[in-house]
Amino acid sequence: MAPDLLTTANQSTVKVVSFAQDQVLRVYKTFASKVPAGPSWLAPARERSQKTIEQAFTFQTQLLESSKAFTIGLIDAGARTSGTTSTEK
């Protein structure tokens, strides 16, 4: 797949996913605003939940960056064995 086509496909996918998430969030907020409040012990602690989410996404970002570096390293190593470099097209 050509880089421009891949970039366009990725951007379109992100737009579709973001749109769907926005719609679900909008519907959920509307629904939640109409439900009477229950006992406080049923609701998650917002700060603790947010901190857990932030930590999970930080970990996933680090893992993704590590995987990216590993994959690029594999390509570079393979290119050396074939006599090409990663900057050649």
Long-range contacts (C-beta under 8 A, 24 or more apart in sequence): none
